[in-house]
Amino acid sequence: MAEPASWMDPLPTPVPPRTWRYVQRRATSMVHGGRILIVDDHPVVRRGLRTMLEGESWVSDVFEAATTAEALTSAVTNRVQVIAMDVSLPDGDGVDATQRIMQSCPDVKVLMLTMANDEEIVARALRAGARGYVLKDTDPDAVIDALRTVAQGGVVLGPGIGPSVLTALHRGPVELPAPFNQLTSRERDILGRLALGDTNARIARHFGLSEKTVRNQLSAIFAKLGVADRVQAALLARDVGLGT
């Protein structure tokens, strides 16, 4: 059973009261010599978080990656222990990257740090092996606390992530027929919003993506489905229950 955040044992730097909406499991051990990887395509985010982490006594090394490919290489090469992972990356989906990294580095702890506040994405991230999910507009000190918590074995959902995500998590992944089963998880999410009638701009805002990324993702979706435009894609998506 989940325990309220107010029941948590104090951490080395106590988590502010009610900082976390939901804490699934308490931190179980102290961390020393932590090797942290920051995965984000925005240099200012990476540098800002790096500066904060380098001032933490429990952190020994901080590495950076801007793409899923760089993240996988760095995670293996540098034997990182904790990863701060964005969802939206230029060459793919941070959730899919998390799953691939966990296959190669099963002991690594991943905290999703993103602007995408969507319960299905949160559920996918947790199913992929992430230990926590925190939005980028969270207080910076709370983000550091979240990284420390997952490093110690805890699991956290930050402010703004509602308990309804547990319902989405328990629903499990949906199996779709061909050619939809060729789509990545992110492509399914985007196609679902397209089927609801969202514009590229609305899809971009919903998932915290750029419109260029959405256009590129839609082009890949159309190619996989063998359709010419968004109307055909939306009709096919509704036929299999996406966007309903």
Backbone as CSV, one residue per row, in Angstrom:
resi,resn,N_x,N_y,N_z,CA_x,CA_y,CA_z,C_x,C_y,C_z
1,MET,0.844,-1.203,0.000,0.000,0.000,0.000,0.878,1.251,0.000
2,ALA,0.407,2.256,-0.689,1.147,3.512,-0.714,1.056,4.195,0.635
3,GLU,2.125,4.872,1.044,2.135,5.604,2.289,2.187,7.092,1.996
4,PRO,1.446,7.897,2.739,1.485,9.334,2.513,2.891,9.874,2.687
5,ALA,3.172,10.959,1.959,4.502,11.540,2.034,4.861,11.935,3.456
6,SER,3.871,12.293,4.282,4.144,12.717,5.641,4.653,11.574,6.504
7,TRP,4.529,10.312,6.030,5.018,9.170,6.782,6.462,8.836,6.439
8,MET,7.069,9.535,5.501,8.420,9.195,5.078,9.416,9.397,6.199
9,ASP,10.415,8.513,6.277,11.539,8.757,7.154,12.315,9.949,6.613
10,PRO,12.904,10.768,7.490,13.666,11.915,7.006,14.841,11.472,6.151
11,LEU,15.107,12.216,5.081,16.270,11.976,4.242,17.400,12.862,4.751
12,PRO,18.645,12.657,4.242,19.753,13.512,4.678,19.421,14.997,4.557
13,THR,18.774,15.376,3.455,18.187,16.708,3.331,16.689,16.494,3.302
14,PRO,15.955,16.809,4.376,14.540,16.424,4.460,13.723,16.944,3.291
15,VAL,12.826,16.113,2.790,11.904,16.521,1.737,10.884,17.471,2.338
16,PRO,10.659,18.642,1.741,9.683,19.583,2.283,8.315,18.928,2.418
17,PRO,7.538,19.265,3.476,6.216,18.660,3.656,5.355,18.797,2.421
18,ARG,4.722,17.692,2.036,3.788,17.627,0.913,4.451,17.981,-0.418
19,THR,5.791,17.878,-0.484,6.446,18.100,-1.772,6.007,17.047,-2.758
20,TRP,5.974,15.775,-2.317,5.617,14.683,-3.206,4.150,14.340,-3.067
21,ARG,3.465,14.266,-4.192,2.059,13.885,-4.198,1.912,12.439,-3.742
22,TYR,2.827,11.591,-4.169,2.706,10.171,-3.853,4.093,9.557,-3.777
23,VAL,4.394,8.857,-2.716,5.666,8.176,-2.560,5.373,6.702,-2.371
24,GLN,5.761,5.869,-3.338,5.396,4.463,-3.304,6.244,3.681,-2.320
25,ARG,7.520,3.999,-2.240,8.376,3.255,-1.345,9.429,4.163,-0.760
26,ARG,9.739,3.958,0.511,10.721,4.795,1.162,12.124,4.523,0.644
27,ALA,12.967,5.537,0.768,14.377,5.314,0.494,14.914,4.358,1.541
28,THR,15.824,3.470,1.130,16.264,2.409,2.028,17.735,2.481,2.387
29,SER,18.524,3.297,1.730,19.950,3.305,2.025,20.562,4.648,1.665
30,MET,21.686,4.938,2.292,22.427,6.142,1.961,23.183,5.931,0.658
31,VAL,23.469,7.018,-0.051,24.198,6.937,-1.308,25.474,7.756,-1.188
32,HIS,26.575,7.175,-1.614,27.845,7.891,-1.642,28.495,7.628,-2.996
33,GLY,29.177,8.617,-3.526,29.860,8.428,-4.801,28.926,8.218,-5.965
34,GLY,27.780,8.913,-5.956,26.784,8.727,-7.002,27.266,9.214,-8.365
35,ARG,27.028,8.404,-9.393,27.378,8.756,-10.772,26.073,9.037,-11.507
36,ILE,25.872,10.292,-11.889,24.589,10.763,-12.404,24.704,11.116,-13.884
37,LEU,23.692,10.727,-14.655,23.607,11.092,-16.072,22.371,11.954,-16.291
38,ILE,22.554,13.115,-16.911,21.448,14.012,-17.246,21.176,13.884,-18.740
39,VAL,19.953,13.488,-19.099,19.590,13.307,-20.506,18.532,14.338,-20.873
40,ASP,18.913,15.342,-21.646,18.004,16.415,-22.046,18.593,17.095,-23.272
41,ASP,17.754,17.470,-24.220,18.279,18.093,-25.439,18.484,19.596,-25.300
42,HIS,18.186,20.157,-24.144,18.396,21.588,-23.919,19.641,21.788,-23.045
43,PRO,20.706,22.386,-23.599,21.939,22.572,-22.830,21.734,23.332,-21.526
44,VAL,20.846,24.327,-21.529,20.650,25.124,-20.321,20.080,24.275,-19.190
45,VAL,19.230,23.306,-19.524,18.686,22.405,-18.502,19.791,21.506,-17.960
46,ARG,20.579,20.939,-18.873,21.659,20.047,-18.444,22.658,20.784,-17.561
47,ARG,23.059,21.956,-18.001,24.085,22.692,-17.252,23.560,23.150,-15.893
48,GLY,22.312,23.606,-15.864,21.750,24.051,-14.598,21.659,22.930,-13.586
49,LEU,21.156,21.771,-14.030,21.033,20.629,-13.124,22.414,20.112,-12.730
50,ARG,23.330,20.132,-13.670,24.694,19.675,-13.370,25.328,20.535,-12.280
51,THR,25.170,21.846,-12.399,25.743,22.754,-11.408,25.209,22.455,-10.016
52,MET,23.911,22.199,-9.926,23.319,21.889,-8.627,23.828,20.552,-8.092
53,LEU,23.903,19.551,-8.955,24.334,18.220,-8.514,25.793,18.205,-8.080
54,GLU,26.623,19.000,-8.745,28.043,19.011,-8.392,28.288,19.609,-7.012
55,GLY,27.285,20.277,-6.460,27.400,20.794,-5.107,26.900,19.835,-4.045
56,GLU,26.449,18.648,-4.467,25.923,17.651,-3.534,27.024,16.685,-3.100
57,SER,27.129,16.458,-1.797,28.198,15.608,-1.272,28.059,14.150,-1.689
58,TRP,26.837,13.715,-2.000,26.635,12.308,-2.357,26.898,12.031,-3.835
59,VAL,27.177,13.073,-4.614,27.419,12.932,-6.055,28.918,13.008,-6.333
60,SER,29.442,12.035,-7.084,30.866,12.047,-7.429,31.117,12.490,-8.864
61,ASP,30.255,12.073,-9.802,30.449,12.402,-11.214,29.105,12.713,-11.861
62,VAL,29.107,13.689,-12.771,27.898,14.046,-13.512,28.223,14.010,-15.004
63,PHE,27.388,13.309,-15.768,27.577,13.184,-17.209,26.353,13.754,-17.921
64,GLU,26.520,14.107,-19.195,25.425,14.695,-19.964,25.208,13.940,-21.266
65,ALA,23.954,13.907,-21.714,23.601,13.342,-23.017,22.440,14.141,-23.574
66,ALA,22.434,14.346,-24.897,21.382,15.139,-25.538,20.428,14.295,-26.358
67,THR,20.739,13.014,-26.556,19.909,12.126,-27.371,19.787,10.766,-26.702
68,THR,18.863,9.945,-27.203,18.722,8.595,-26.651,19.967,7.765,-26.946
69,ALA,20.558,7.955,-28.122,21.766,7.202,-28.472,22.918,7.548,-27.533
70,GLU,23.097,8.843,-27.272,24.147,9.268,-26.349,23.871,8.743,-24.944
71,ALA,22.595,8.720,-24.560,22.229,8.258,-23.222,22.606,6.796,-23.022
72,LEU,22.281,5.957,-23.997,22.584,4.532,-23.876,24.089,4.307,-23.805
73,THR,24.834,5.000,-24.654,26.289,4.854,-24.654,26.890,5.303,-23.331
74,SER,26.453,6.461,-22.839,26.994,7.001,-21.595,26.631,6.135,-20.400
75,ALA,25.399,5.637,-20.367,24.962,4.809,-19.241,25.840,3.576,-19.097
76,VAL,26.169,2.957,-20.234,26.987,1.738,-20.210,28.455,2.073,-19.961
77,THR,28.978,3.032,-20.721,30.405,3.359,-20.645,30.799,3.917,-19.281
78,ASN,29.970,4.804,-18.739,30.299,5.477,-17.478,29.735,4.780,-16.248
79,ARG,29.039,3.684,-16.472,28.469,2.886,-15.368,27.707,3.784,-14.384
80,VAL,26.792,4.562,-14.938,26.052,5.506,-14.105,25.081,4.765,-13.195
81,GLN,24.741,5.400,-12.095,23.835,4.810,-11.114,22.445,5.429,-11.164
82,VAL,22.385,6.703,-11.539,21.111,7.427,-11.566,21.039,8.236,-12.859
83,ILE,19.855,8.257,-13.477,19.656,9.023,-14.705,18.456,9.953,-14.546
84,ALA,18.645,11.234,-14.880,17.535,12.180,-15.008,17.188,12.222,-16.489
85,MET,16.028,11.689,-16.861,15.679,11.446,-18.265,14.493,12.295,-18.711
86,ASP,14.688,13.075,-19.781,13.570,13.793,-20.391,12.761,12.817,-21.245
87,VAL,11.497,13.117,-21.485,10.662,12.263,-22.334,10.888,12.581,-23.803
88,SER,10.948,13.867,-24.130,11.062,14.296,-25.528,12.518,14.531,-25.900
89,LEU,13.034,13.699,-26.817,14.416,13.823,-27.267,14.455,13.827,-28.794
90,PRO,15.472,14.426,-29.396,15.483,14.598,-30.855,15.405,13.304,-31.646
91,ASP,15.997,12.234,-31.124,16.056,10.988,-31.890,15.145,9.899,-31.344
92,GLY,14.218,10.275,-30.466,13.319,9.249,-29.953,12.649,9.634,-28.653
93,ASP,12.156,8.631,-27.981,11.331,8.776,-26.789,12.142,8.376,-25.558
94,GLY,12.132,9.241,-24.537,12.869,8.945,-23.326,12.372,7.718,-22.590
95,VAL,11.081,7.403,-22.736,10.544,6.198,-22.096,11.102,4.952,-22.773
96,ASP,11.106,4.949,-24.111,11.697,3.822,-24.834,13.186,3.706,-24.519
97,ALA,13.868,4.846,-24.405,15.290,4.830,-24.062,15.505,4.237,-22.675
98,THR,14.611,4.566,-21.749,14.705,4.008,-20.402,14.628,2.489,-20.435
99,GLN,13.694,1.976,-21.217,13.538,0.527,-21.317,14.796,-0.126,-21.885
100,ARG,15.382,0.486,-22.904,16.599,-0.082,-23.494,17.768,-0.018,-22.517
101,ILE,17.872,1.091,-21.809,18.959,1.226,-20.836,18.807,0.205,-19.717
102,MET,17.575,-0.008,-19.251,17.347,-0.966,-18.178,17.726,-2.383,-18.595
103,GLN,17.602,-2.687,-19.876,17.991,-4.011,-20.361,19.499,-4.206,-20.276
104,SER,20.250,-3.130,-20.513,21.713,-3.210,-20.457,22.265,-2.934,-19.063
105,CYS,21.555,-2.102,-18.301,22.021,-1.695,-16.963,20.866,-1.849,-15.973
106,PRO,20.540,-3.076,-15.581,19.342,-3.310,-14.767,19.355,-2.653,-13.393
107,ASP,20.525,-2.261,-12.908,20.599,-1.665,-11.568,20.491,-0.143,-11.577
108,VAL,20.466,0.467,-12.766,20.407,1.922,-12.825,19.032,2.406,-12.372
109,LYS,18.994,3.575,-11.731,17.747,4.180,-11.264,17.438,5.377,-12.165
110,VAL,16.249,5.395,-12.752,15.875,6.458,-13.691,14.766,7.321,-13.103
111,LEU,14.976,8.628,-13.120,13.947,9.604,-12.756,13.572,10.364,-14.019
112,MET,12.306,10.297,-14.425,11.849,11.080,-15.569,11.698,12.534,-15.123
113,LEU,12.343,13.440,-15.848,12.282,14.872,-15.546,11.858,15.575,-16.825
114,THR,10.600,16.004,-16.893,10.022,16.401,-18.171,8.905,17.417,-17.983
115,MET,8.441,17.993,-19.098,7.275,18.863,-19.073,5.998,18.103,-19.398
116,ALA,6.105,16.855,-19.819,4.943,16.075,-20.255,4.168,15.547,-19.053
117,ASN,3.019,16.152,-18.785,2.174,15.736,-17.664,0.973,14.980,-18.221
118,ASP,1.162,13.716,-18.480,0.129,12.872,-19.069,0.163,11.529,-18.352
119,GLU,-0.974,11.096,-17.804,-0.971,9.894,-16.969,-0.553,8.646,-17.734
120,GLU,-0.864,8.587,-19.024,-0.455,7.416,-19.806,1.064,7.381,-19.975
121,ILE,1.672,8.550,-20.162,3.130,8.596,-20.290,3.780,8.245,-18.958
122,VAL,3.221,8.753,-17.866,3.748,8.407,-16.546,3.678,6.900,-16.338
123,ALA,2.527,6.307,-16.671,2.357,4.864,-16.501,3.346,4.091,-17.367
124,ARG,3.536,4.541,-18.608,4.494,3.870,-19.493,5.905,3.939,-18.922
125,ALA,6.245,5.108,-18.380,7.586,5.281,-17.822,7.820,4.337,-16.650
126,LEU,6.826,4.214,-15.781,6.969,3.322,-14.631,7.032,1.866,-15.068
127,ARG,6.230,1.513,-16.078,6.300,0.143,-16.592,7.657,-0.140,-17.231
128,ALA,8.267,0.896,-17.812,9.572,0.725,-18.461,10.703,0.578,-17.455
129,GLY,10.422,0.897,-16.189,11.438,0.739,-15.157,11.849,2.011,-14.452
130,ALA,11.263,3.164,-14.821,11.597,4.415,-14.140,11.200,4.334,-12.675
131,ARG,12.002,4.973,-11.827,11.743,4.979,-10.384,10.974,6.210,-9.933
132,GLY,10.776,7.159,-10.842,10.054,8.353,-10.456,9.741,9.224,-11.656
133,TYR,8.860,10.198,-11.434,8.409,11.080,-12.513,8.162,12.453,-11.904
134,VAL,8.919,13.445,-12.356,8.841,14.797,-11.804,8.785,15.797,-12.958
135,LEU,7.941,16.808,-12.825,7.816,17.838,-13.856,8.926,18.879,-13.712
136,LYS,9.306,19.482,-14.837,10.414,20.431,-14.833,10.104,21.721,-14.089
137,ASP,8.822,22.023,-13.890,8.508,23.249,-13.158,8.511,23.036,-11.644
138,THR,8.953,21.855,-11.207,9.107,21.573,-9.782,10.267,22.392,-9.219
139,ASP,10.178,22.758,-7.950,11.249,23.500,-7.295,12.583,22.769,-7.471
140,PRO,13.655,23.469,-7.861,14.938,22.803,-8.113,15.446,21.966,-6.946
141,ASP,15.294,22.463,-5.721,15.744,21.685,-4.569,14.964,20.381,-4.442
142,ALA,13.678,20.429,-4.800,12.862,19.218,-4.746,13.294,18.216,-5.813
143,VAL,13.758,18.712,-6.965,14.264,17.811,-8.010,15.501,17.072,-7.504
144,ILE,16.399,17.786,-6.838,17.590,17.142,-6.272,17.184,16.109,-5.231
145,ASP,16.200,16.450,-4.395,15.701,15.489,-3.405,15.131,14.251,-4.089
146,ALA,14.451,14.455,-5.216,13.876,13.323,-5.942,14.970,12.408,-6.471
147,LEU,16.024,12.990,-7.020,17.141,12.183,-7.511,17.802,11.417,-6.371
148,ARG,17.958,12.070,-5.234,18.539,11.391,-4.080,17.639,10.248,-3.616
149,THR,16.333,10.493,-3.649,15.383,9.475,-3.205,15.448,8.226,-4.074
150,VAL,15.440,8.400,-5.393,15.501,7.218,-6.258,16.863,6.545,-6.153
151,ALA,17.915,7.328,-5.936,19.246,6.746,-5.767,19.293,5.843,-4.539
152,GLN,18.503,6.186,-3.526,18.467,5.419,-2.287,17.490,4.248,-2.341
153,GLY,16.805,4.082,-3.475,15.870,2.967,-3.597,14.416,3.360,-3.494
154,GLY,14.131,4.665,-3.347,12.746,5.114,-3.259,12.117,5.277,-4.633
155,VAL,10.804,5.442,-4.640,10.043,5.686,-5.869,9.157,6.895,-5.623
156,VAL,9.230,7.910,-6.503,8.493,9.146,-6.252,7.718,9.621,-7.470
157,LEU,6.570,10.222,-7.189,5.834,10.994,-8.182,5.762,12.410,-7.647
158,GLY,6.188,13.370,-8.446,6.279,14.729,-7.970,4.966,15.472,-7.952
159,PRO,4.993,16.725,-7.488,3.794,17.558,-7.478,3.205,17.664,-8.878
160,GLY,1.894,17.640,-8.965,1.228,17.749,-10.254,0.932,16.423,-10.904
161,ILE,1.489,15.331,-10.370,1.205,13.996,-10.893,0.145,13.374,-9.997
162,GLY,-1.075,13.275,-10.495,-2.200,12.824,-9.679,-2.227,11.330,-9.453
163,PRO,-2.961,10.870,-8.421,-3.073,9.443,-8.123,-3.776,8.649,-9.209
164,SER,-4.467,9.328,-10.145,-5.146,8.601,-11.222,-4.164,7.862,-12.114
165,VAL,-2.870,8.212,-12.017,-1.875,7.494,-12.814,-1.827,6.025,-12.430
166,LEU,-2.186,5.710,-11.195,-2.169,4.307,-10.770,-3.198,3.497,-11.541
167,THR,-4.327,4.113,-11.868,-5.340,3.423,-12.673,-4.792,3.129,-14.057
168,ALA,-4.132,4.119,-14.650,-3.530,3.915,-15.969,-2.452,2.845,-15.912
169,LEU,-1.696,2.815,-14.825,-0.639,1.823,-14.680,-1.209,0.420,-14.616
170,HIS,-2.308,0.255,-13.892,-2.902,-1.067,-13.737,-3.622,-1.544,-14.988
171,ARG,-3.980,-0.605,-15.886,-4.629,-1.019,-17.126,-3.687,-1.815,-18.011
172,GLY,-2.394,-1.511,-17.917,-1.411,-2.232,-18.722,-1.384,-1.732,-20.154
173,PRO,-0.358,-2.132,-20.909,-0.238,-1.700,-22.303,-1.304,-2.317,-23.177
174,VAL,-1.711,-1.580,-24.211,-2.735,-2.062,-25.135,-2.058,-2.703,-26.340
175,GLU,-2.477,-3.935,-26.667,-1.939,-4.615,-27.843,-2.754,-4.208,-29.069
176,LEU,-2.092,-3.686,-30.088,-2.768,-3.220,-31.291,-2.408,-4.112,-32.474
177,PRO,-3.327,-4.223,-33.438,-3.050,-5.051,-34.617,-2.084,-4.354,-35.569
178,ALA,-1.544,-5.128,-36.519,-0.701,-4.548,-37.568,-1.553,-3.613,-38.434
179,PRO,-0.986,-2.523,-38.934,0.404,-2.077,-38.793,0.643,-1.214,-37.557
180,PHE,-0.363,-1.072,-36.695,-0.229,-0.198,-35.527,0.814,-0.716,-34.543
181,ASN,1.037,-2.030,-34.547,2.028,-2.580,-33.627,3.455,-2.218,-34.020
182,GLN,3.622,-1.570,-35.179,4.944,-1.096,-35.592,5.271,0.269,-34.987
183,LEU,4.267,0.925,-34.440,4.465,2.263,-33.891,5.165,2.193,-32.545
184,THR,6.016,3.182,-32.276,6.600,3.303,-30.951,5.528,3.804,-29.983
185,SER,5.830,3.733,-28.697,4.875,4.215,-27.693,4.562,5.689,-27.898
186,ARG,5.587,6.491,-28.190,5.359,7.917,-28.406,4.505,8.141,-29.642
187,GLU,4.741,7.376,-30.712,3.942,7.528,-31.927,2.485,7.168,-31.668
188,ARG,2.239,6.170,-30.844,0.857,5.829,-30.486,0.200,6.978,-29.732
189,ASP,0.957,7.574,-28.809,0.415,8.695,-28.039,0.032,9.853,-28.963
190,ILE,0.921,10.182,-29.883,0.659,11.292,-30.809,-0.513,10.963,-31.721
191,LEU,-0.566,9.734,-32.203,-1.675,9.334,-33.072,-3.002,9.411,-32.324
192,GLY,-2.991,9.064,-31.048,-4.206,9.161,-30.248,-4.710,10.588,-30.150
193,ARG,-3.786,11.539,-29.974,-4.187,12.948,-29.919,-4.670,13.427,-31.286
194,LEU,-4.034,12.929,-32.347,-4.475,13.270,-33.700,-5.901,12.787,-33.929
195,ALA,-6.194,11.578,-33.462,-7.534,11.011,-33.629,-8.582,11.810,-32.865
196,LEU,-8.153,12.516,-31.818,-9.068,13.370,-31.058,-9.307,14.704,-31.754
197,GLY,-8.561,14.958,-32.832,-8.732,16.199,-33.576,-7.764,17.296,-33.212
198,ASP,-6.729,16.979,-32.429,-5.764,17.998,-32.028,-4.927,18.468,-33.214
199,THR,-4.602,19.736,-33.230,-3.664,20.286,-34.209,-2.238,19.934,-33.785
200,ASN,-1.294,20.167,-34.693,0.109,19.934,-34.339,0.525,20.773,-33.137
201,ALA,0.053,22.015,-33.097,0.412,22.904,-31.989,-0.119,22.367,-30.663
202,ARG,-1.349,21.875,-30.654,-1.932,21.343,-29.419,-1.235,20.057,-28.995
203,ILE,-0.900,19.219,-29.966,-0.164,17.991,-29.640,1.189,18.346,-29.030
204,ALA,1.853,19.325,-29.621,3.163,19.746,-29.119,3.057,20.244,-27.683
205,ARG,2.061,21.069,-27.397,1.888,21.588,-26.038,1.562,20.469,-25.060
206,HIS,0.724,19.535,-25.490,0.293,18.449,-24.601,1.471,17.594,-24.142
207,PHE,2.386,17.300,-25.059,3.497,16.406,-24.737,4.806,17.134,-24.453
208,GLY,4.779,18.465,-24.491,6.001,19.217,-24.239,7.021,19.077,-25.351
209,LEU,6.535,18.986,-26.601,7.400,18.819,-27.765,7.417,20.092,-28.599
210,SER,8.344,20.164,-29.536,8.306,21.234,-30.529,7.381,20.800,-31.665
211,GLU,6.835,21.771,-32.396,5.969,21.424,-33.529,6.751,20.683,-34.612
212,LYS,8.028,20.994,-34.757,8.854,20.286,-35.736,8.952,18.808,-35.386
213,THR,9.128,18.517,-34.100,9.193,17.116,-33.669,7.884,16.408,-33.950
214,VAL,6.767,17.089,-33.696,5.456,16.494,-33.965,5.303,16.207,-35.453
215,ARG,5.695,17.156,-36.294,5.601,16.935,-37.748,6.439,15.735,-38.182
216,ASN,7.634,15.633,-37.636,8.498,14.501,-37.983,7.899,13.180,-37.518
217,GLN,7.333,13.190,-36.316,6.710,11.974,-35.787,5.506,11.580,-36.636
218,LEU,4.715,12.564,-37.047,3.542,12.267,-37.873,3.955,11.706,-39.232
219,SER,5.023,12.230,-39.797,5.506,11.690,-41.076,5.882,10.223,-40.933
220,ALA,6.532,9.894,-39.813,6.902,8.496,-39.565,5.659,7.630,-39.375
221,ILE,4.658,8.176,-38.694,3.402,7.449,-38.470,2.700,7.176,-39.796
222,PHE,2.585,8.211,-40.625,1.913,8.045,-41.921,2.605,6.973,-42.760
223,ALA,3.942,6.969,-42.740,4.692,5.987,-43.530,4.429,4.568,-43.032
224,LYS,4.406,4.398,-41.714,4.184,3.060,-41.155,2.765,2.564,-41.412
225,LEU,1.807,3.489,-41.402,0.409,3.102,-41.615,0.053,3.040,-43.093
226,GLY,0.907,3.595,-43.949,0.629,3.593,-45.377,-0.491,4.527,-45.766
227,VAL,-0.578,5.685,-45.088,-1.620,6.664,-45.390,-0.973,7.939,-45.910
228,ALA,-1.796,8.775,-46.544,-1.276,9.984,-47.184,-1.392,11.225,-46.315
229,ASP,-2.348,11.237,-45.382,-2.558,12.458,-44.618,-3.128,12.152,-43.239
230,ARG,-3.325,13.210,-42.454,-3.766,13.080,-41.073,-5.212,12.604,-40.978
231,VAL,-6.037,12.931,-41.949,-7.435,12.483,-41.911,-7.504,10.963,-42.007
232,GLN,-6.772,10.397,-42.964,-6.758,8.943,-43.105,-6.186,8.280,-41.852
233,ALA,-5.126,8.870,-41.311,-4.513,8.309,-40.105,-5.485,8.345,-38.931
234,ALA,-6.208,9.460,-38.788,-7.162,9.593,-37.686,-8.291,8.581,-37.804
235,LEU,-8.789,8.364,-39.014,-9.877,7.398,-39.216,-9.426,5.981,-38.869
236,LEU,-8.231,5.613,-39.303,-7.711,4.287,-38.975,-7.499,4.140,-37.471
237,ALA,-6.990,5.209,-36.848,-6.736,5.165,-35.408,-8.027,4.939,-34.632
238,ARG,-9.081,5.612,-35.021,-10.360,5.446,-34.328,-10.909,4.038,-34.504
239,ASP,-10.627,3.428,-35.665,-11.107,2.065,-35.912,-10.534,1.063,-34.912
240,VAL,-9.318,1.344,-34.397,-8.710,0.410,-33.438,-8.798,0.928,-32.006
241,GLY,-9.561,2.012,-31.812,-9.814,2.486,-30.458,-8.882,3.548,-29.936
242,LEU,-7.976,4.060,-30.762,-7.101,5.138,-30.314,-7.851,6.460,-30.364
243,GLY,-7.650,7.278,-29.337,-8.280,8.586,-29.313,-9.744,8.557,-28.948
244,THR,-10.210,7.437,-28.374,-11.626,7.352,-27.992,-11.774,7.380,-26.490
